[in-house]
Amino acid sequence: MESLRIVLMGKDFELRLVSLAVRARELAEDVIILDLGSSDGTIELAEKIDCRVLNHQGDTYAPMLG
C-alpha cells in the first residue's frame, strides 16, 4: 500500500507550523518542511514536532501573489 507524503513549503511560518503539520498528519504520515531560508524558529520547531526539514537556497521561480 502506498503512503501519502505532504510537503509544506515556505519561509518564516513558525507561528502557523504546528497547526499546518497537525492538519497535514490527518491526511498523511510523512510531513516534510521545505524551508526557503527562514530566519525565525521555523526549522527548530519543525524538528521538535518530528517533521523532516529540507533547506532550499536560491531562487524559487514562483510568481508573486497579491
N, C-alpha and C positions, 0 to 999 in steps of 0.2 A: 504494500500500500504506500502511495506517495504521501509525503507530508508537505504542508504549505509553509513557505517562508515569507515573512513580511520584512521589507527593508524601509526604514524610516530615514529620510534624507533631509538634512537641514543644518542650520548653523545657529548657535546660541538659543536653543529651545529648552533649556534646563527647567523652566517653570512649567512646561507642558509635557515634559518627557514621561513622567510616571503615568499620567492618565493616558497618553498615547500608547505606551507599552502595555498597560493593563488591557486596553481595548484590543490591541493587536493580538495579544495572547488568548483572547476569547476565540480567535479565528485560527491562530497558528501557534505551533510550539516554538518555532525558531523566529526570534525577532532580532534584526540586525540594525544597528545605527550606522548610517553612512554620514560621517561628520564632515562638514565643508569648512572647517577651520574655526571652530568655536573658541571663544575667549572667556566664556563663563564656565560653570561647573558641569556642563553637559556630559563630557566624557567620563568624568569621575562618577557622576550619578548613574550613568548607563552601566558602568561596570559594577556598581553596587547592586543594581537591580537585575544583574545577570544577563545583560544584553551584550552581544559581541559588537565591538566598535571597529569600523574601518575608517581610516582617515584619508581624505582626498585633498590634495594640494593642487592648486592650479585652476584653470578656467573650467566652468561647468557648461558653458554654451546654452544656458537656459534663458528664455526670454524673460524680461522684467514684466511682472504683472501689476496692474493697478493704475 
